[in-house]
Structure formats: structure tokens, C-alpha cells
Amino acid sequence: MALVELHRVVKEFPGARRGDPVHRAVDGVDLSVEQGEIFAIIGYSGAGKSTLVRLVNALEPVTSGSVVVDGVDVTTLSERALRELRQGIGMVFQQFNLMESRTVWGNLAFPLTVAGVAKGEQQKRISELLHFVGLADKAHAHVADLSGGQKQRVGIARALATNPRLLLADEATSALDPETTRDVLDLLAKVNRELGTTILLITHEMDAVRRIAHRVAVMEKGRVVETGPVLDVFADPQHAVTRRFVGTVVDDLPPDEVLAALRATHRGRFVRLAFRDPAVRQSDAFAALLRHDVSFELVYGGIEEIQGSSFGNLTLALTGDDAAIDAALAEIGTTVPWTEVAR
Ligand SMILES: Nc1ncnc2c1ncn2[C@@H]1O[C@H](COP(=O)(O)OP(=O)(O)OP(=O)(O)O)[C@@H](O)[C@H]1O
């Protein structure tokens, strides 16, 4: 069942000066986030990701279209109903947005007090939360004395304080170093796995997507240009922007100029084999080439493991009798998709 459903959502902002044209930050987005999944939205700066998040928790009104969260169209709610809705949505921010001069405890007590949770109950909840995020020994530390990673753990604990069904993580790891980023992503995956919280992960880092997301939508200029299960998008990105993002993580496709340079130094027909099915072995493809007396050289490629499945592209230079190459490729093609990139 969908927890968040966006239908033809448009958000326009007025131009900076009077007479300037309106700016369409979100341009007709359809999106559906299923209960229990980690859904990533990736895009470059200015693509409209943060605006989209602000529409989901109704911090901004839509220009047109509908935003349905947990069965309720948020575009029609009163201020009071909106406050209730937001209690069911946790937010995690890039810059943590914590009260720096207060203790960790104080930061976690705040949303509980706002939600009307009694003092005794607060104690129990805060202690649970701190254990969950691995900061049980930091309850009385001042936030200002914590590292970035620890601050983000507090941010996540605070977002979880009132047991939200939906967590919006807007560039939650963008201010962190790579190692801390991995720890925080692991924590978000644990939140999803152990608490069943649905997570909408906004990011410009494809590595974050590949590590924890189940599905991904790629945004460019206010539009969703591609969406699908993470493995499918990595294995076969359709849109140029998606290919650029995938290329930041998986370097298995030679850019055109590299391909041209390889062409100049290698003989033969260039064929790219796409390994997408973990059950298919590379050695079977190589054995087929050898059986047909086709020589091959690996000129570019890489096999990556993503969420337990291996995939990647290998570009080979094949030399030998043309008919033999065709016969070998016909055999290989029954299990491994291939394309001839140059001959
Ligand atoms: N309140 C606003 N008034 C006018 N324009 C805005 C406003 N908020 C966002 N925009 C514009 O909308 C576009 C999308 O911005 P948004 O912040 O949603 O992008 P983003 O993908 O989240 O990028 P970033 O990661 O840089 O925040 C940008 O061109 C931005 O300048």
C-alpha cells in the first residue's frame, strides 16, 4: 500500500522581481512511496528535491496536483490537522537543526513535550531512543561537543521520538565524511528494517542510494525522469542524468573519448557484455568465445556488487573469424545481453 502518493504535483514560485516569470520548481511529478520501503529521490542541486519534501509535509502549498499521505490529501487540511499530520512524519536535515547549547537529552525531550508525553514516559522513551541510535553514554553531553556523526544520530533519534510512520531524510549525510556517512546510512537502514519506518531519502549521492534504497526516482529540472528498483536502475540506466549518477559509483562503461582511444590501440570488434543476473557466470561467456576460436581482450569494465547481486559491464575486443564471432555471440546472447559498440 502506498504511504505517500503524488499526483501531477506542480509547485511554482513567483519570480524574484515583479514582472519576472514564475519559476516552476516541481513540474508535474507522479510518485508513489510504498509502506515499509526506503525510497530515494536523487538529483543535482536545484532539481526540486527539497521543494518536493516540503510539499509532502505540507510546509509549502502545492500550486496544483495532489499529495496524499497515509490516505489523506494534505493539500486540503486545516492548520490544526496539518500539525497532527506532521507528528506522524519525522524529519532529518543536512545541518542537523539541533539546539546546540542543550544536552542530547534536552533535544530529545523537546518533541516529546510538544506531543504531550508525560515526564516519566519521556525518560523511558529517551533512553530507548539513545540505545537504538548507539548514544546511550551521551545523554548528558552538550550537542555542541558532539561530532557530526553523533549529531546526526541525535537528529535521527529526535525524528523517531514520536514513532513516525514516515521519515523524511533531506541530504542527511551530505555534511558528513564518507565513513560517518556509511554509519548514518546503516542506522537509517536499521530504522527501516527494525521499526518498519518508511523512509523518503533525498540525496545527490548515488552511493547512498545503492547502499540502502529499495527504489529510486531521478529528478531533473522539477521532473522525475526515471524511476524503478535500485538494482534495475543501476543495471540499465535509461536517462543521461541517471547514467551520470550511476557512473559516479560504477565505472564500467567507457566514456566516448575513452572508447575512441581504446579503438585506436586495440584490434577487433568491440562488444559489451552486460552481466545482470547473478546466476550467470562470466566464465561461461569466455568459454563460449574459446570454443569458437575467438580471441578476446578485456579493454574496459567492472563487476560491482549492489545489495547482494553482482552486475556490471565488460567491454571486450574480439578477434577471429567474423562468422565464428557471430556464432559465439549468438550463444552468449542466450544468457548475457550484449551490444556491439564498435567494429
Ligand atoms: N522559496 C522559494 N522561492 C523561490 N524559488 C525557490 C524557493 N525554493 C526553491 N526555489 C527554487 O526552486 C528550484 C528547486 O529548488 P530545491 O531546493 O527544491 O532543489 P534541490 O534539488 O533540493 O536542490 P538543493 O540540493 O540545492 O537544495 C531552485 O531553482 C530554487 O532556486
The ligand as an SDF file (V2000), in Angstrom:
LIG
                    3D

 31 33  0  0  0  0  0  0  0  0999 V2000
   11.0150   29.7230   -1.6760 N   0  0  0  0  0  0  0  0  0  0  0  0
   11.4760   29.7740   -2.9180 C   0  0  0  0  0  0  0  0  0  0  0  0
   11.3040   30.8520   -3.7030 N   0  0  0  0  0  0  0  0  0  0  0  0
   11.7460   30.8880   -4.9670 C   0  0  0  0  0  0  0  0  0  0  0  0
   12.3930   29.8770   -5.5630 N   0  0  0  0  0  0  0  0  0  0  0  0
   12.6290   28.7660   -4.8510 C   0  0  0  0  0  0  0  0  0  0  0  0
   12.1900   28.6460   -3.4790 C   0  0  0  0  0  0  0  0  0  0  0  0
   12.5450   27.4220   -3.0380 N   0  0  0  0  0  0  0  0  0  0  0  0
   13.1970   26.7830   -4.0490 C   0  0  0  0  0  0  0  0  0  0  0  0
   13.2420   27.5860   -5.1380 N   0  0  0  0  0  0  0  0  0  0  0  0
   13.8340   27.2510   -6.4490 C   0  0  0  0  0  0  0  0  0  0  0  0
   13.3170   26.0120   -6.8690 O   0  0  0  0  0  0  0  0  0  0  0  0
   14.3050   25.2330   -7.5060 C   0  0  0  0  0  0  0  0  0  0  0  0
   14.4020   23.8900   -6.8290 C   0  0  0  0  0  0  0  0  0  0  0  0
   14.9900   24.0740   -5.5420 O   0  0  0  0  0  0  0  0  0  0  0  0
   15.1640   22.9040   -4.4810 P   0  0  0  0  0  0  0  0  0  0  0  0
   15.8110   23.4800   -3.2740 O   0  0  0  0  0  0  0  0  0  0  0  0
   13.8930   22.1790   -4.3310 O   0  0  0  0  0  0  0  0  0  0  0  0
   16.1950   21.9680   -5.2450 O   0  0  0  0  0  0  0  0  0  0  0  0
   17.0650   20.7790   -4.6780 P   0  0  0  0  0  0  0  0  0  0  0  0
   17.0290   19.7370   -5.7150 O   0  0  0  0  0  0  0  0  0  0  0  0
   16.6040   20.4130   -3.3160 O   0  0  0  0  0  0  0  0  0  0  0  0
   18.4890   21.4180   -4.6090 O   0  0  0  0  0  0  0  0  0  0  0  0
   19.4290   21.6460   -3.3560 P   0  0  0  0  0  0  0  0  0  0  0  0
   20.0160   20.3050   -3.0730 O   0  0  0  0  0  0  0  0  0  0  0  0
   20.4230   22.6230   -3.8550 O   0  0  0  0  0  0  0  0  0  0  0  0
   18.5350   22.1800   -2.2700 O   0  0  0  0  0  0  0  0  0  0  0  0
   15.5940   26.0410   -7.4400 C   0  0  0  0  0  0  0  0  0  0  0  0
   15.7610   26.6720   -8.6850 O   0  0  0  0  0  0  0  0  0  0  0  0
   15.3340   27.0340   -6.3420 C   0  0  0  0  0  0  0  0  0  0  0  0
   16.0430   28.2290   -6.5510 O   0  0  0  0  0  0  0  0  0  0  0  0
  1  2  1  0
  2  3  1  0
  2  7  2  0
  3  4  2  0
  4  5  1  0
  5  6  2  0
  6  7  1  0
  6 10  1  0
  7  8  1  0
  8  9  2  0
  9 10  1  0
 10 11  1  0
 11 12  1  0
 11 30  1  0
 12 13  1  0
 13 14  1  0
 13 28  1  0
 14 15  1  0
 15 16  1  0
 16 17  2  0
 16 18  1  0
 16 19  1  0
 19 20  1  0
 20 21  2  0
 20 22  1  0
 20 23  1  0
 23 24  1  0
 24 25  2  0
 24 26  1  0
 24 27  1  0
 28 29  1  0
 28 30  1  0
 30 31  1  0
M  END
$$$$
